[in-house]
Amino acid sequence: MKFIAPVEKNKTYEVTIEDLTYQGMGVAKIENFPIFIANSLPGEQIEMGVTKVQKTYAFGRVVKVIKESPDRVEGSGVEYTQTGIAPLQNLAYPAQLKFKQQQIQNLLNKDHLDDIKVDETIGMENPTGYRNKAQIPVRNVQGDLNTGFFRRNSHDLVPIEDFYIQDPVIDKVILQVRDLLRRFHVTAYDERNNSGVIRNVIVRRGYYSHEIMVVLVTRTMTIPGQKALVEEISKIDGVVSIVQNINSRPTNVIMGPKDNVLWGEAVIHDELMGLKFMISAHSFYQVNPVQTEKLYQLAIEKADLKGNETVVDAYSGIGTISLAVAKHVKKVYGVEVVKEAVQDAKLNASLNDIENVKFITDKAERQMAKWESDGLKPDVVFVDPPRKGLAPEVIDSIADMNPKKIVYISCNPATLVRDIQLFSDREYEVTGDIQPVDQFPQTPHVESITVLTAK
Protein backbone atom coordinates (compact mmCIF):
# COMPACT_ATOMS: atom_id res chain seq x y z
CA MET A 1 0.00 0.00 0.00
CA LYS A 2 1.36 3.39 -1.02
CA PHE A 3 2.33 5.67 1.89
CA ILE A 4 0.58 9.06 1.89
CA ALA A 5 2.37 11.80 3.84
CA PRO A 6 0.22 13.62 6.43
CA VAL A 7 1.26 17.00 4.95
CA GLU A 8 0.91 18.57 1.50
CA LYS A 9 3.16 21.01 -0.31
CA ASN A 10 2.06 24.69 -0.10
CA LYS A 11 -0.37 23.99 2.75
CA THR A 12 0.04 25.58 6.21
CA TYR A 13 -0.05 23.79 9.57
CA GLU A 14 0.27 24.81 13.19
CA VAL A 15 3.11 22.88 14.84
CA THR A 16 5.35 22.86 17.91
CA ILE A 17 9.11 22.65 17.41
CA GLU A 18 10.47 19.68 19.36
CA ASP A 19 14.19 19.72 18.62
CA LEU A 20 17.03 21.08 16.47
CA THR A 21 18.82 18.99 13.83
CA TYR A 22 22.59 18.89 13.52
CA GLN A 23 22.11 21.36 10.64
CA GLY A 24 20.41 23.80 13.00
CA MET A 25 16.89 23.35 11.61
CA GLY A 26 13.85 23.06 13.86
CA VAL A 27 12.04 19.69 13.90
CA ALA A 28 8.25 19.39 14.15
CA LYS A 29 6.19 16.21 13.76
CA ILE A 30 2.71 15.60 12.41
CA GLU A 31 1.53 12.01 12.97
CA ASN A 32 5.18 11.18 13.73
CA PHE A 33 6.20 12.49 10.29
CA PRO A 34 9.21 14.88 10.68
CA ILE A 35 9.23 18.35 9.10
CA PHE A 36 12.47 20.37 9.07
CA ILE A 37 12.01 24.13 9.36
CA ALA A 38 14.80 26.74 9.19
CA ASN A 39 14.71 29.69 11.61
CA SER A 40 12.61 27.85 14.21
CA LEU A 41 13.64 26.96 17.76
CA PRO A 42 12.67 24.23 20.25
CA GLY A 43 9.53 25.03 22.25
CA GLU A 44 8.18 27.45 19.66
CA GLN A 45 4.66 27.17 18.35
CA ILE A 46 4.56 28.29 14.72
CA GLU A 47 2.43 28.39 11.64
CA MET A 48 4.45 26.52 9.03
CA GLY A 49 4.13 26.34 5.25
CA VAL A 50 5.28 23.07 3.62
CA THR A 51 7.85 23.69 0.86
CA LYS A 52 8.87 20.13 -0.08
CA VAL A 53 7.56 16.64 0.71
CA GLN A 54 9.70 13.49 0.51
CA LYS A 55 8.81 9.87 1.36
CA THR A 56 10.01 10.02 4.98
CA TYR A 57 10.22 13.74 5.79
CA ALA A 58 9.31 17.23 4.61
CA PHE A 59 10.72 20.77 4.65
CA GLY A 60 8.81 23.83 5.74
CA ARG A 61 9.18 27.57 6.31
CA VAL A 62 8.03 29.79 9.15
CA VAL A 63 4.88 31.72 8.19
CA LYS A 64 4.23 33.10 11.67
CA VAL A 65 5.66 32.57 15.16
CA ILE A 66 2.70 32.08 17.52
CA LYS A 67 4.70 31.39 20.69
CA GLU A 68 8.35 32.44 20.79
CA SER A 69 11.24 30.66 22.51
CA PRO A 70 12.79 32.60 25.41
CA ASP A 71 16.15 31.83 23.74
CA ARG A 72 15.20 33.63 20.50
CA VAL A 73 17.19 36.76 19.72
CA GLU A 74 16.86 39.22 16.88
CA GLY A 75 18.87 37.89 13.93
CA SER A 76 21.22 40.11 11.92
CA GLY A 77 19.70 39.32 8.52
CA VAL A 78 17.41 36.83 6.80
CA GLU A 79 20.12 36.09 4.21
CA TYR A 80 22.26 34.33 6.85
CA THR A 81 19.51 31.80 7.45
CA GLN A 82 18.59 31.56 3.74
CA THR A 83 22.16 30.64 2.79
CA GLY A 84 23.08 28.62 5.88
CA ILE A 85 26.00 30.95 6.71
CA ALA A 86 24.68 31.46 10.26
CA PRO A 87 21.69 29.13 10.80
CA LEU A 88 21.80 29.60 14.59
CA GLN A 89 21.93 33.42 14.53
CA ASN A 90 18.44 33.61 16.10
CA LEU A 91 19.46 31.40 19.05
CA ALA A 92 20.98 33.23 22.05
CA TYR A 93 24.70 32.43 22.32
CA PRO A 94 24.53 30.66 25.73
CA ALA A 95 21.77 28.45 24.26
CA GLN A 96 23.98 27.72 21.21
CA LEU A 97 26.75 26.51 23.53
CA LYS A 98 24.27 24.33 25.45
CA PHE A 99 22.90 22.91 22.16
CA LYS A 100 26.41 21.87 21.08
CA GLN A 101 27.14 20.18 24.41
CA GLN A 102 23.79 18.40 24.23
CA GLN A 103 24.35 17.37 20.62
CA ILE A 104 27.33 15.22 21.67
CA GLN A 105 25.68 13.96 24.87
CA ASN A 106 22.50 12.91 23.03
CA LEU A 107 24.50 10.85 20.53
CA LEU A 108 26.42 9.16 23.34
CA ASN A 109 23.17 8.39 25.22
CA LYS A 110 21.53 7.07 22.05
CA ASP A 111 24.36 4.53 21.71
CA HIS A 112 24.16 3.58 25.43
CA LEU A 113 27.39 5.40 26.31
CA ASP A 114 25.65 7.36 29.11
CA ASP A 115 28.64 6.96 31.44
CA ILE A 116 30.68 9.30 29.19
CA LYS A 117 29.97 12.91 30.16
CA VAL A 118 30.33 16.08 28.09
CA ASP A 119 31.60 19.30 29.66
CA GLU A 120 30.11 22.73 28.95
CA THR A 121 31.14 24.11 25.56
CA ILE A 122 33.97 26.64 25.63
CA GLY A 123 32.66 29.69 23.78
CA MET A 124 33.93 33.03 22.49
CA GLU A 125 33.72 36.46 24.07
CA ASN A 126 32.69 37.85 20.66
CA PRO A 127 31.05 35.07 18.59
CA THR A 128 30.98 37.07 15.30
CA GLY A 129 33.56 38.20 12.73
CA TYR A 130 35.91 35.31 13.56
CA ARG A 131 36.65 33.60 10.22
CA ASN A 132 40.12 34.28 8.79
CA LYS A 133 39.26 32.77 5.39
CA ALA A 134 36.41 33.40 2.93
CA GLN A 135 35.52 31.39 -0.20
CA ILE A 136 32.98 33.51 -2.02
CA PRO A 137 31.20 32.52 -5.27
CA VAL A 138 30.95 35.09 -8.07
CA ARG A 139 27.86 35.05 -10.28
CA ASN A 140 25.67 37.32 -12.36
CA VAL A 141 22.55 38.53 -10.55
CA GLN A 142 20.13 40.61 -12.63
CA GLY A 143 22.87 41.51 -15.10
CA ASP A 144 25.53 42.53 -12.54
CA LEU A 145 28.59 40.63 -11.33
CA ASN A 146 27.93 39.87 -7.66
CA THR A 147 29.55 38.22 -4.67
CA GLY A 148 27.52 36.46 -2.01
CA PHE A 149 26.47 32.96 -1.04
CA PHE A 150 24.19 30.28 -2.44
CA ARG A 151 20.68 29.91 -1.09
CA ARG A 152 20.36 26.61 0.84
CA ASN A 153 20.01 23.53 -1.40
CA SER A 154 20.41 25.59 -4.58
CA HIS A 155 22.93 27.37 -6.76
CA ASP A 156 21.06 30.68 -6.70
CA LEU A 157 23.39 33.40 -5.45
CA VAL A 158 22.15 35.70 -2.68
CA PRO A 159 24.23 38.94 -2.88
CA ILE A 160 25.81 39.63 0.53
CA GLU A 161 28.17 42.42 1.57
CA ASP A 162 28.52 41.76 5.32
CA PHE A 163 29.01 38.05 6.04
CA TYR A 164 28.59 38.45 9.83
CA ILE A 165 30.91 35.58 10.85
CA GLN A 166 33.91 36.66 8.72
CA ASP A 167 36.67 39.05 9.70
CA PRO A 168 35.15 42.46 8.73
CA VAL A 169 38.40 43.38 6.95
CA ILE A 170 37.94 40.32 4.68
CA ASP A 171 34.36 41.43 3.90
CA LYS A 172 35.70 44.85 2.90
CA VAL A 173 38.39 43.32 0.65
CA ILE A 174 35.80 41.13 -1.12
CA LEU A 175 33.73 44.22 -1.97
CA GLN A 176 36.82 46.07 -3.25
CA VAL A 177 37.74 43.09 -5.47
CA ARG A 178 34.10 42.78 -6.66
CA ASP A 179 34.05 46.45 -7.65
CA LEU A 180 37.34 46.09 -9.53
CA LEU A 181 36.05 43.03 -11.40
CA ARG A 182 33.02 45.10 -12.45
CA ARG A 183 35.21 48.07 -13.42
CA PHE A 184 37.41 45.92 -15.66
CA HIS A 185 34.38 44.10 -17.16
CA VAL A 186 35.54 40.64 -16.06
CA THR A 187 32.68 38.20 -16.58
CA ALA A 188 31.23 36.07 -13.77
CA TYR A 189 31.11 32.29 -14.09
CA ASP A 190 27.95 30.76 -15.56
CA GLU A 191 27.78 27.15 -14.39
CA ARG A 192 24.87 26.22 -16.67
CA ASN A 193 27.00 26.89 -19.74
CA ASN A 194 30.43 26.51 -18.11
CA SER A 195 31.31 29.98 -19.41
CA GLY A 196 32.59 33.24 -17.95
CA VAL A 197 35.88 33.92 -16.19
CA ILE A 198 35.71 34.41 -12.38
CA ARG A 199 34.26 31.52 -10.37
CA ASN A 200 35.24 32.45 -6.80
CA VAL A 201 37.17 34.99 -4.79
CA ILE A 202 39.09 33.54 -1.83
CA VAL A 203 40.54 35.87 0.79
CA ARG A 204 42.78 34.81 3.69
CA ARG A 205 43.99 37.17 6.44
CA GLY A 206 46.55 36.54 9.15
CA TYR A 207 45.05 37.11 12.60
CA TYR A 208 48.29 38.44 14.07
CA SER A 209 50.20 39.50 10.92
CA HIS A 210 47.19 41.13 9.16
CA GLU A 211 48.73 39.96 5.85
CA ILE A 212 46.10 39.35 3.17
CA MET A 213 46.06 36.88 0.27
CA VAL A 214 43.57 37.28 -2.58
CA VAL A 215 42.95 34.19 -4.74
CA LEU A 216 41.02 34.63 -7.99
CA VAL A 217 39.59 31.25 -9.03
CA THR A 218 39.09 31.36 -12.79
CA ARG A 219 37.66 29.04 -15.42
CA THR A 220 40.09 30.46 -17.99
CA MET A 221 43.91 30.49 -18.17
CA THR A 222 43.96 34.28 -18.54
CA ILE A 223 41.96 37.17 -17.09
CA PRO A 224 40.94 40.04 -19.40
CA GLY A 225 42.73 43.23 -18.33
CA GLN A 226 44.79 41.15 -15.93
CA LYS A 227 47.77 43.52 -15.55
CA ALA A 228 45.66 46.56 -14.64
CA LEU A 229 43.32 44.50 -12.42
CA VAL A 230 46.21 42.98 -10.45
CA GLU A 231 47.84 46.37 -10.07
CA GLU A 232 44.66 47.79 -8.51
CA ILE A 233 44.12 44.78 -6.19
CA SER A 234 47.75 45.12 -5.02
CA LYS A 235 46.90 48.63 -3.75
CA ILE A 236 44.32 47.28 -1.28
CA ASP A 237 45.61 47.82 2.25
CA GLY A 238 47.21 44.67 3.68
CA VAL A 239 47.39 42.63 0.44
CA VAL A 240 50.78 40.90 0.09
CA SER A 241 49.80 38.03 -2.23
CA ILE A 242 47.60 37.74 -5.33
CA VAL A 243 47.19 34.24 -6.74
CA GLN A 244 45.22 32.90 -9.70
CA ASN A 245 43.84 29.40 -9.28
CA ILE A 246 42.61 27.74 -12.48
CA ASN A 247 39.58 25.44 -12.34
CA SER A 248 38.26 24.78 -15.83
CA ARG A 249 36.13 21.74 -14.97
CA PRO A 250 32.32 21.86 -14.61
CA THR A 251 32.38 20.90 -10.92
CA ASN A 252 31.24 22.03 -7.48
CA VAL A 253 34.82 21.70 -6.19
CA ILE A 254 36.01 25.25 -5.52
CA MET A 255 39.69 25.09 -6.45
CA GLY A 256 41.57 23.50 -9.32
CA PRO A 257 45.08 22.03 -9.14
CA LYS A 258 47.02 24.87 -10.82
CA ASP A 259 48.11 28.15 -9.18
CA ASN A 260 49.83 31.19 -10.69
CA VAL A 261 51.26 33.87 -8.40
CA LEU A 262 50.18 37.10 -10.10
CA TRP A 263 51.79 39.51 -7.63
CA GLY A 264 53.69 39.47 -4.34
CA GLU A 265 54.39 36.31 -2.36
CA ALA A 266 53.01 32.78 -2.78
CA VAL A 267 52.12 32.66 0.95
CA ILE A 268 51.00 34.78 3.86
CA HIS A 269 52.46 34.46 7.35
CA ASP A 270 50.73 34.16 10.69
CA GLU A 271 51.21 32.87 14.23
CA LEU A 272 49.47 30.19 16.26
CA MET A 273 50.40 29.36 19.85
CA GLY A 274 53.55 31.45 19.48
CA LEU A 275 54.69 29.56 16.36
CA LYS A 276 55.13 31.05 12.89
CA PHE A 277 53.26 29.56 9.94
CA MET A 278 53.36 30.07 6.19
CA ILE A 279 49.93 29.64 4.62
CA SER A 280 49.52 29.02 0.89
CA ALA A 281 46.36 29.20 -1.24
CA HIS A 282 45.68 25.46 -0.67
CA SER A 283 46.78 25.19 2.98
CA PHE A 284 44.34 23.76 5.49
CA TYR A 285 44.55 26.20 8.38
CA GLN A 286 41.88 26.44 11.10
CA VAL A 287 39.53 29.33 10.29
CA ASN A 288 38.99 30.52 13.89
CA PRO A 289 42.44 31.34 15.32
CA VAL A 290 41.15 32.47 18.76
CA GLN A 291 39.38 29.16 19.43
CA THR A 292 42.05 27.06 17.72
CA GLU A 293 44.63 28.22 20.27
CA LYS A 294 42.25 27.18 23.07
CA LEU A 295 41.52 23.85 21.33
CA TYR A 296 45.15 22.88 20.77
CA GLN A 297 46.30 24.10 24.19
CA LEU A 298 43.61 21.97 25.84
CA ALA A 299 44.51 18.95 23.69
CA ILE A 300 48.16 19.24 24.76
CA GLU A 301 47.17 19.67 28.43
CA LYS A 302 44.88 16.62 28.26
CA ALA A 303 47.73 14.56 26.77
CA ASP A 304 49.60 15.19 30.07
CA LEU A 305 53.00 15.12 28.37
CA LYS A 306 56.15 14.70 30.50
CA GLY A 307 58.82 15.54 27.89
CA ASN A 308 60.23 12.14 26.95
CA GLU A 309 57.35 10.85 24.78
CA THR A 310 57.25 9.77 21.16
CA VAL A 311 54.12 11.19 19.49
CA VAL A 312 52.33 10.46 16.21
CA ASP A 313 50.12 13.11 14.59
CA ALA A 314 47.91 11.14 12.21
CA TYR A 315 46.46 14.03 10.16
CA SER A 316 49.28 16.54 10.39
CA GLY A 317 48.25 19.04 7.68
CA ILE A 318 50.68 21.98 7.58
CA GLY A 319 52.04 20.93 10.97
CA THR A 320 49.98 23.03 13.40
CA ILE A 321 49.46 20.33 16.07
CA SER A 322 52.80 18.56 15.46
CA LEU A 323 54.83 21.75 15.91
CA ALA A 324 52.80 22.89 18.93
CA VAL A 325 53.40 19.49 20.59
CA ALA A 326 57.08 19.25 19.61
CA LYS A 327 58.47 21.40 22.44
CA HIS A 328 56.70 19.17 25.01
CA VAL A 329 58.04 15.78 23.78
CA LYS A 330 61.11 13.92 22.51
CA LYS A 331 59.95 13.21 18.92
CA VAL A 332 56.89 13.82 16.71
CA TYR A 333 56.01 11.86 13.57
CA GLY A 334 53.37 13.44 11.31
CA VAL A 335 51.56 11.85 8.39
CA GLU A 336 49.40 13.68 5.86
CA VAL A 337 48.02 12.59 2.47
CA VAL A 338 48.18 16.05 0.81
CA LYS A 339 51.68 16.49 -0.65
CA GLU A 340 51.57 20.30 -0.64
CA ALA A 341 50.54 20.34 3.05
CA VAL A 342 53.56 18.17 3.94
CA GLN A 343 55.84 20.57 2.05
CA ASP A 344 54.31 23.44 4.05
CA ALA A 345 54.75 21.48 7.31
CA LYS A 346 58.46 20.96 6.63
CA LEU A 347 58.90 24.66 5.82
CA ASN A 348 57.03 25.61 8.98
CA ALA A 349 59.26 23.33 11.09
CA SER A 350 62.31 25.02 9.57
CA LEU A 351 60.77 28.48 10.09
CA ASN A 352 60.46 27.73 13.82
CA ASP A 353 63.83 25.94 14.17
CA ILE A 354 62.06 22.75 15.27
CA GLU A 355 64.14 19.66 14.54
CA ASN A 356 62.41 16.86 16.50
CA VAL A 357 59.61 16.39 13.93
CA LYS A 358 59.39 14.19 10.84
CA PHE A 359 56.64 14.57 8.23
CA ILE A 360 55.62 11.86 5.75
CA THR A 361 53.29 12.04 2.74
CA ASP A 362 50.92 9.06 2.76
CA LYS A 363 47.47 7.86 3.80
CA ALA A 364 47.30 7.66 7.60
CA GLU A 365 46.27 3.99 7.65
CA ARG A 366 49.10 2.93 5.32
CA GLN A 367 51.86 4.88 7.06
CA MET A 368 50.66 3.88 10.54
CA ALA A 369 50.79 0.21 9.50
CA LYS A 370 54.31 0.75 8.12
CA TRP A 371 55.47 2.47 11.31
CA GLU A 372 53.99 -0.37 13.34
CA SER A 373 55.82 -3.01 11.27
CA ASP A 374 59.03 -0.95 11.65
CA GLY A 375 58.63 -1.19 15.41
CA LEU A 376 57.68 2.42 16.14
CA LYS A 377 55.95 2.56 19.55
CA PRO A 378 54.37 5.98 20.17
CA ASP A 379 53.30 6.92 23.68
CA VAL A 380 50.56 9.27 22.43
CA VAL A 381 48.70 9.51 19.11
CA PHE A 382 46.90 12.72 18.13
CA VAL A 383 44.12 12.46 15.54
CA ASP A 384 42.27 15.40 13.98
CA PRO A 385 40.40 13.75 11.10
CA PRO A 386 37.94 15.28 8.57
CA ARG A 387 34.17 15.06 9.16
CA LYS A 388 34.02 11.44 7.99
CA GLY A 389 36.09 10.47 11.04
CA LEU A 390 38.62 7.65 11.15
CA ALA A 391 38.67 4.77 8.70
CA PRO A 392 38.50 1.40 10.53
CA GLU A 393 41.99 0.65 9.16
CA VAL A 394 43.36 3.77 10.93
CA ILE A 395 41.80 2.65 14.23
CA ASP A 396 43.30 -0.82 13.79
CA SER A 397 46.72 0.61 12.91
CA ILE A 398 46.68 2.89 15.97
CA ALA A 399 45.56 0.05 18.28
CA ASP A 400 48.27 -2.25 16.84
CA MET A 401 50.89 0.38 17.80
CA ASN A 402 49.52 0.19 21.36
CA PRO A 403 49.97 3.82 22.50
CA LYS A 404 49.11 4.58 26.13
CA LYS A 405 46.89 7.47 25.06
CA ILE A 406 44.94 8.74 22.04
CA VAL A 407 43.89 12.40 21.87
CA TYR A 408 40.97 12.68 19.43
CA ILE A 409 40.09 16.14 18.12
CA SER A 410 36.74 15.78 16.37
CA CYS A 411 34.70 18.10 14.13
CA ASN A 412 31.74 15.69 13.86
CA PRO A 413 30.04 14.25 16.97
CA ALA A 414 28.39 11.41 14.99
CA THR A 415 31.66 9.97 13.70
CA LEU A 416 33.34 10.60 17.06
CA VAL A 417 30.76 8.43 18.86
CA ARG A 418 31.10 5.73 16.20
CA ASP A 419 34.91 5.75 16.54
CA ILE A 420 34.78 5.65 20.35
CA GLN A 421 32.92 2.33 20.02
CA LEU A 422 35.43 1.00 17.49
CA PHE A 423 38.29 1.94 19.84
CA SER A 424 36.41 0.22 22.67
CA ASP A 425 36.49 -3.00 20.62
CA ARG A 426 40.27 -2.58 20.55
CA GLU A 427 40.51 -2.15 24.35
CA TYR A 428 40.58 1.67 24.54
CA GLU A 429 38.21 3.62 26.78
CA VAL A 430 37.33 7.29 27.21
CA THR A 431 38.93 8.81 30.32
CA GLY A 432 37.64 12.10 31.70
CA ASP A 433 34.90 14.15 30.10
CA ILE A 434 34.63 15.15 26.44
CA GLN A 435 35.40 18.85 26.03
CA PRO A 436 33.50 20.74 23.28
CA VAL A 437 35.02 23.95 21.88
CA ASP A 438 32.93 26.34 19.79
CA GLN A 439 35.04 26.84 16.67
CA PHE A 440 32.09 27.93 14.54
CA PRO A 441 29.68 30.22 16.44
CA GLN A 442 26.27 30.88 14.82
CA THR A 443 26.48 27.45 13.10
CA PRO A 444 25.61 23.94 14.42
CA HIS A 445 29.21 22.69 14.01
CA VAL A 446 31.25 21.82 17.09
CA GLU A 447 34.80 20.62 17.74
CA SER A 448 35.65 18.51 20.76
CA ILE A 449 38.56 16.82 22.52
CA THR A 450 38.32 13.23 23.74
CA VAL A 451 41.08 11.28 25.49
CA LEU A 452 41.17 7.49 25.18
CA THR A 453 43.53 5.29 27.17
CA ALA A 454 44.43 1.62 26.95
CA LYS A 455 42.20 -0.50 29.23
N, C-alpha and C positions, 0 to 999 in steps of 0.2 A: 504494500500500500504506500502510495506516494506521501511523503511528509509535507504538510502545509505549515509554513511558519506562522506564528501568532501575530505577526506584524506585517504591514504592507508599506511599500515605498511611497513616499510623499504624504503619508498619513501622520497625524500627531497623536501622541499618547502622554498621559501624565505618569511619571515614574519617580522612584526614589533611587538615588545613587548609592550603591552598596559598597563599592570598593574602587581602587585605582589599579589599572594594569601597569605592567612594567614599562609601558610606553607613555604612561602619565594620562591615560584616558579614563574617564569615569565609566563604571560598569553598572548597568541596570538590568533587571530581568523581568520578562513577562512570560508567565507560564514556564519558568525555568530556562527561557531562551535568552541568551546574553546579547545585550546591545551596548556597543562601545561609543561613548560620546565625549568628544574633545571639550575642554573648558567646562567640565563639571566635576564636582568634588563630593567625596563621601558624606552622606547625611543630607545632601540637598534634595529637595523635591523640585522637579522641573517639568515643564512641558517640552517634549522632545519630538522633533520631526525626523522620520526615518529617511535616510539618504541612500542606503544600499542594503539589500537583503541577500545573504548567502544561505547555504544549506543548514549551517550550524550556528550562525551568528548574524548580527546586523550592525550597521553603523548609523548613528544619528547625529543631529545637531541640536544645540540648545535654542529653543524658540523663546522661552521665558523661564526665569528662575522664580519659583513660587515661594520656596523656603531656602534661605541662603545658609551656607556653612559658616560657623563663627571663624573658621580659618581662611575664609575668602578675603583676598585683598584686591585693590584696584590694579588691574594689569596695565603694563606700559603701552600696549598696542595689540590690536587684533591680529596683525600680521605675524606676530611671534607664535601665536597658537596655530594660525592657518598653515604656517610653513614647518612647524615643529622645532623651530630654533629654541624656543623657551616654553615648552608645553606646561610647565609647572609655575609660570609667572603669577597666576592668580591664587596660588597657595602660599600662605604666610611662611617665611623662611624657617622658623622653628618647626612647623608642621612638615615641611619638606625633609628636614633632617630626620624627624621621627619616621616618616614614610620610608626613607632609605634604610634605616635600622630595621624596621618592621619587614621590609621586603626580603632581607636576608633571613631574619628569624622565621618568617612564615614558610619559606622554602625548606629550612632545616626541620621545622615541626612537621611539615607535610611528609617528609621522608623519615619521620620517627627519629630525628636527631635532636630531640628536645633538650638533651643534657648539654648541648653546645649553646652558649649564650653569646649574644651580640651586644657590644658596648654602644653607647650613644655615639651618633655620627659626629665627627669633628668637622665643624663648618668654617665659614669665612666671615671675617668682620664686615667686608663689603662683597656680597655675592653677585656683583654685576661687573661688566667691563674687564673680565679676567683673562680672556683668551688671547694668547700671543701669536696665534696663526689664524688666518682667514682664507677659505677656499670659496671664491664667489663666482657663480656662473654669470656669463654675459649673454644676453639675448635681446632681440628686438621686441619691444612692447609698444604697440600703436605707432609704429614707424620710427621709434627712437631707440638707439642703443642704450640698454639699461643694465644695471647691476642689482642683484637682489638674491632671493632664494626661492626654490620651487615650492609651490603649494603642496601640502601633504598628498602622497600617493598620485602625483602627477608630474608633468614636466612643464607646467605653466609657471612662468616667472612672476613672482610678486616683487615689484621694485621696492627696495629698502635702502635707507640712507644711514640709519642708526640701528646697529645690530644688537644693542642692549647688553649682550654677554661678551662682546669683543672689546679689546683695548680701544678706547675712543680715538687714539691716534691712528690706529689701523683703519677704522671707519673713515676717518678724514682722508687718508691716503687713497683708499678705494675710490672715493668721490673725485679726487684730483685726477687719478688715472682715467676714470670713466669720462670725465670732461675732456681730457686730452685725446682719448680715442674718438670721441665725437668730433672734436676740432679738426683732427687729421683724417676724418671720414673713413676710419677703419671699420669694416663691417663685422657685425656680431654673428656668431655661429648659428646656423639653422640646422637643427638635428634631423628634421624631416627629409631634407634634401642633401644632408652632409655637405653644406656649402658655408660660405662666410669665413672669416679669419680668426677672430678672438673667441675662444671657448670659455676660458676662465681667467680670473685674476687672482693670484695667490700672494698674500702679503704676510711676512713674518717679521716680528719685532723683538729684539732682545729686551728682556725685562730690566736688567741692570745696565746693559751697554747702550740701549735705545737705538742700536743699529737696525736699519730696515732693509729687507730684501723684497723686491717686487718681481714676481714670476708671471710672465705673460704666456699662457697656454694657448697655442695656436694650432689650427688645422693645417695651415700652410707652412712651407719652409721659410718664406719671407713675409715681412709685414710692410704694407704700402706706407711710404713716408717714414720708414723705420729710423733713419738717422736723426731726423728732426724730432720725432716722437721720443726717442731714447734720451736725446739731449734735454728735452723738457722734463721728463720723469726724473732725470738725474738731479734736477734743481729742487726737487721736493725735499724739505728739511728732514734729515736723518737717513735718507736713502744712500746706501753704500754698495748695493749690488742690484743689477737688473739682469734677469735671466730669461731667455726664451726656452720654453719646453714645447716640443713638437709632438702632437697627438693627432695623427691623420685618420685614425680608425673610427668607424661609426660605433662608439661604445659609451657606456656610462662611466667607465674608469676615467678619473680626472686627468691623470698625467700619463704622457707617453714616455718612452725610454730615452729620448735624445734631448740633451740640454745644450744651449749655446749661451755663453756669458756675453751679453750685449754691452755691458758697461760695469766698471768697478770690479769688485771681488766675486769669487765663486761661492763665498760663504759669508755668514755673519757670525759674530762672536757673542757669547753670553756666559753667565756664571750660574752654577747650581751647587748649593752646599759648599760654597767657597772654591769650587773647581771651575776651570775655564773650559768652555766647549765651543767647537766650530760646528756650525749648523748649515748644511747645504740644502738645496731645493728639495731633495728627496728624503732628508733625514727625518726619522721618527724622533720627535722630541716632545715631551709632555706639554700640553697646551696651557696648563694652569701652574705657572712656576711657584706661586705662593704655597699652594696645597701640595705640590710635588715635593718640596723641601720637607714639609711635615710628614708626608707619606714615607719617603725614603729614610728620614731620620728615625721614625718609629719602627720601620722594618729592621734597621740596623740595631736599634735598642732591643727589639724583641728577639733578635738572633743571639743576644747575650755573648758577644764575641770577647775572647780573652787575649787575642794577639798572636796566637801560634797556629791558628786554623788554616786549613786548605778549603777554599770555597769555589763552588761552581755556580756561574750565572747562566741559566739555561736559555734565556732570550735576551742577549746582551745589548742588542741595538747599537747605538753609537757610544755605549760604554758608561751610561749615567750611573747605574747601580754598581757595576764592577769597580769603577774608579772611586765612587764614594765609600765602598766597602774596603778598598785596598789598604788604606792606612790603618785599618783595625785588625788586619790578618797577615799571615805569612805569604800566601799566594792565592791569586784569583785566576780561574780559567773561565773565559766567556765563549759562548757559541751563539752564532746568529746566521740565519740562512741568507740574508740580504748582503751581497758582496760589498756594495757601496757603504753600508752601515759599518761593516767590519773595518773597511779602510778608514772611515771617520773615527772609529773607536781607537784604532792604533795611533792616529794623529792626535787625538785628544789625550791619550796616555802620555805621548811625547810632550805635548803642550804643558802638561802638569808635572813633568819629570817623575812619572810613576813607572817603576820598572818591574814590580812584582805582579804584573798581569799578562795574560796570554790570550789572544783572541783568535778564534778559528771560524772559518766560513763553512757551514754545513747545516743540515737539518738537526735539530736538537736530539731527536731519538737516535739518529745514526752516530753522531759524535759521542753521545753519552755511552752508547753501547761499546764504542771503540775505546773510550777512556776506561771503561769498566774492564774490558779484556786486557788493557795495558796495565791494569793494577792500580789505577788512580782511586784513592779512597778519600773523598771529600768529607769534611766534618759537617759542613752546612751547604745546602743547595738553595739558591734563590730562584724562583720562577715568577715571571711577569708575562704570562702568555696573552695572545689576542683573545677576543670575545669567545671564540670557539673552545677556549680552555686547552687542557693538555690532551694530546693523543694518548691512548692506552699504552702505546709503545714507550712514550716518554716516561710515564709513571712506572712502567716495568724497569726501564733503564735506571731511573733514579733509585728505585727500591733495591735493584741488584747491586748498586754501588754502596748501599747500606750507610747513608749519612746519619748522624745522630739527630739532625734537625733539618726540616724543610720550611722555608719562609715563602709563603704563597701570596703574591700580590695579585689580586683578581679585579677585573673590570666587568665581570658578569656573574652575579650571584647564582644563577641557574647552573652554569658549568662548574663553579666553585663547589657547590653542594654535591654534584655528580662526582667530581674528582676526589672530594673528601672520602666518599664511600669506596672509590677505587683504591685509594691509599690505605683505607682501613683493611681491605682484603689483603694488602701487602704488609700488614702489621704496623701501620702508622696511625697515630691518633692525634686529634686536636688537643693542644694544651693551652690553657688560658682562654680568654674570650676573643672572638673575632672583632677586629676594630675597623669600622667603616670610616672612610675619609671622603668628604664631598669635593671631588675634583671638578664636578660639572653642575654648579648651582643652576637652578631654574629648569633643569632637565631631570628625567628619572634615573639617569646613570649614576652608579656609585662604585667607587673603588674600595677595597678592603684588604686587610692584612690578617692572614691566618698562619699560625705556627703549628706544624705537625712534628711529633717526635716518635722515635722508634719505641714500640711497646715493650 
